[in-house]
Amino acid sequence: MASRKRGVVTASHGDSSPTPGKRASVYRTQNSDVSQWGIEETCHYLRGEGLGEHETAFTDHKITGAVLHYLKKDDLEKMGIKPVGEQLRILHSLSKLGHIEEGPQTNKVFNDPIHGHVELHPLLVKIIDTPQFQRLRNIKQLGGTYFVFPGASHNRFEHSIGVGFLAGQLVKALNEKQPELLISRRDILCVQIAGLCHDLGHGPFSHMFDAKFIPKARPDISWKHEEASLKMFDHLVEKNDLKPQMEQHGLVLPEDLDFIKELIAGPLDTNVDLQSSQWPYRGRSKDKSFLYEIVANKRNGIDMDKWDYFARDCHNLGIQNNSDYRRYLKFARVCEVDGEKLICTRDKEVGNLYDLFYTRICLHKRAYQHRVCTVIEIMINEAFLKADKHFQVQGSGGTMFTLSTAIDDMEAYTKLTDSVFEQILHSSNPKLAEARQILQNILQRRLYKHLGQTQAKEPLKVTQDIITKWEAELAESVPQVGELNVPLQPADFVVSVIQMDYGMKQENPIDSMRFYCKTDPTKAIPIRKHQVSKLLPENFAEQLIRVYYKKTDGLGTAQKHFIQWCINKDFIKPQDGDVIAPELTPLKTSWSDGKEDDNLDCLNQKAVKFLFKDKV
């Protein structure tokens, strides 16, 4: 039989001493705003949680709902509550108040092809049902890859839902296994929102927009989609008046808004030194440091974003996925390392993590950086650059923005999706004729021709100026033998430099991971590559140089120019060099006497580090 007391509904139960973290409180205040609780309501809550013996301490120090959120261990000690166990019990119970519900709520169920039936909190559904989030339905997860892989039709929309779900699964699993972490329901909800909103800032054709288009259209700025994600998140909250609903579901503003944005993009102060001893975040204190590794892990890249897109991309591309995120969820736990709490996994899972990053490199080689996918995105990018000044969208206050300036106004940017391709393609504006022709060539498969792929013997730091110089050199690299009467120009060539790695430039990401053993799950240890297998890679990054030819005639001449250019630059012999230019390859001694292979065996991590030594 339920009995009613002031502001509290209690349910009778046999166990008057609940175990922290093992059951949710059965007490729900009629006033859902905890900050409005008086001393009596606060004490009723303590009794309901089996902490009635501490009522006197709370009453004597006039602890009301307004200060419950701020209580720490030091405060409890000053109140006379000395035992550490009791302090943890109280703090864990109070952490539940971060998400006291205003009444019965129903999670919405999404049927996801990767994760099955996914339940999401009503606040997450409110965010999903906004124009700013719905925009992600029309942005392909893999950009131009869809023009090569027919199954790659999935969008940022479903990926974002998947990351929001997985982020929630991980933080809930940690809370269940380790209630001493004092993970609050506010923490869980913030992590879920961050996972859901981490990709709000992607532009048309995803990474093509921020990695290729913006750098060429606006070379004077440094811009990444994560920056736009934060601006779009703020815009989404303001435009849809979500702050009252966030507060209704227990979030504390603006603290939790800052926390969500930090989970997505790191410290909001861009000048902060992540290597310093000073804690760089303001959303949560250092004792919650592990939460910052769930959505976007800056330490080793092992986060829920990767686990979702690896599984989702492999599923849609028809490529085998060798990594298993379900095992990661099972074995993840938090350990303290050098005074900081980090997410660790079992020592036996080290192989699973190497499989994770091997899957990443396979996806890049076989799909993301496929030579035809690359040239299609090069052509889309050229079309966008030609259309930039002549394609406009309306933003705030009726101001008009171009493709490249829309990133400065979130109302305008909301209107930029992959539909830009169709809008240019079907436009009758004569100023868009050149861009329109390039897009028509893509659809009719009149693509730039791939001349070949090579590598420098040591990694190079390549800028746009160097690429422009190389394109001029390609036109000037007249073969030393044979007669070629087709004149070539620098504009006939496109050089594409591709960096592939395990996600941390030249570093091995597993070196930054910590593991625990079955015998002592509280102690975190590193596991080095040589302790795992001799079959693992020696290098974790490589640089590829691809050359494409724009014209439809003179392909044979262009191929020979490419081989001669590789000879002049002392680059590695292209795989098909002996086929496309058999009269040229013997001219380079190291290409035919096997010495080049010996030289390549001498390349090691030191050579690769040269490429990245100045990068952060």
URSUL-V28108 format. One line per field, one symbol per residue. phi: phi as a letter, one per 40 degrees, with the letter a starting at -180 (. if undefined). psi: psi as a letter, one per 20 degrees, with the letter a starting at -180 (. if undefined). Layout:
phi->???
psi->???
This chain:
phi->.cbbbdgbbbbcacccbccdgcacccbbcccccdcccccccccccccccgbccbdccccccfcbccbdcccbdccccccgccdcdcdcccccccccccacccidbbccbbcbccbgcbcbcdcccdcdcbdcccdccbbcdbfccccbbdccccbcdccccccdccdccccccccccbcccfccccdcccccccccbcbdccbdffcdcccbccdccbccbbbbcccccccccdcccccbfcddcccccgcbbcdccccdccccbgdcccccccccccccbbcacccbdcccbccbcccagcacdcdcccccccdccgbcccbbccccccbcacbcbfgbcbcbbcdccccccccdcccdccccccbdbdccdccccccccccccccdcbbbbcbdggccbcdcccccbccccdccbccddccccbcbcccbdcccccccccccgccccccibaaccbdbcbbcccccccccccccccdcbgbbbccbbdccbbbbbbbbachbfccccccccbbbbccaccbcbcbcdcccacccccbbaabbbbbbbcccbgccccccdccccccccfcccddbdcccaccbdccbdccbbgcccccccccbcccccdcbcbcc
psi->pqqprojqpqpqrhoimqppiiqqpjpoqhoiohiiqahghghgggghjkkhijggghghjlorhhihhiprghghhhijngphghghgghgghhhiikpqiaqqoqqppopigjboppqqhhhhgghkqhhhhhihkophjcihhigohiljqrhghggggggghghgghhgghghmiiilprhggggggggghhjhjhjqapkdihghhggghhhmiiqopqhhghggghgggggghjlighhghhjjqoqjghgggghhhgjaphoiiqoiirippiqihqrhikhhhijggnoigjjnrhgghghgggggghikppoiqohhhghhiprpqpoljqpqprrqhijhhhhhhghhgghggggifgkphhgghghgggggghhhigijpqqpbpjjqpqrghihiiohgghhioaiihghgghjqjohijgggghghhhghjkmqqpohrprqqhqqqoprhhggggghghghimpqhqqpojopqqhiiqpppppppajilciqohhhjqqqqqhhniippqqorgiigqijqqhqjqrpqoqpqphrhrkggghghggghghghilrqpqhkgighmhihhihogiiijihhhhhhhipahhhhhhhjhjq.
